[in-house]
Amino acid sequence: MTRPNPAQLERARRLLAHEGAAGSAGEPETTAASRVYDKIHAHTAPLVGSIGVQLLFLRSAKLAKGDFECFAEVSSLEGPTKLRERLQAKDPAVTMESAAMLFATFFALLTTFIGERLTNQVLRSAWSTLEGAAPWETNE
């Protein structure tokens, strides 16, 4: 089983915080988690395909459990839609920590699949305007 390392979890938290701050001004109708999901999907799909991204997210949801444990029994056909709806909903049950664990697990799986360097490039392309210390850089 692929578990995220502390750097991947911190990366996910920082991206959620960044999108939360950006969304409060620009897109208040969407959640930070749904914006992170959309950006990851848009920038990762050219590498692994849309279905590949969806399957990696479903696997991440199953491994991360928490608020996403309900996806453990969902089919691969309906799973991506239900996961996206859950992230889009302003559902207090979807905590930021659960979303961070989902995204960190996704980063861990993606890194296993395409490597750390390429994963970092994908994140840089998705959050190219992010200032300060880059959330994709690890201090390992």
Secondary structure as GFF3:
##gff-version 3
##sequence-region A 1 140
A	DSSP	alpha_helix	6	25	.	.	.	ID=ss1
A	DSSP	alpha_helix	32	64	.	.	.	ID=ss2
A	DSSP	three_ten_helix	66	73	.	.	.	ID=ss3
A	DSSP	alpha_helix	79	88	.	.	.	ID=ss4
A	DSSP	alpha_helix	96	114	.	.	.	ID=ss5
A	DSSP	alpha_helix	116	126	.	.	.	ID=ss6
###
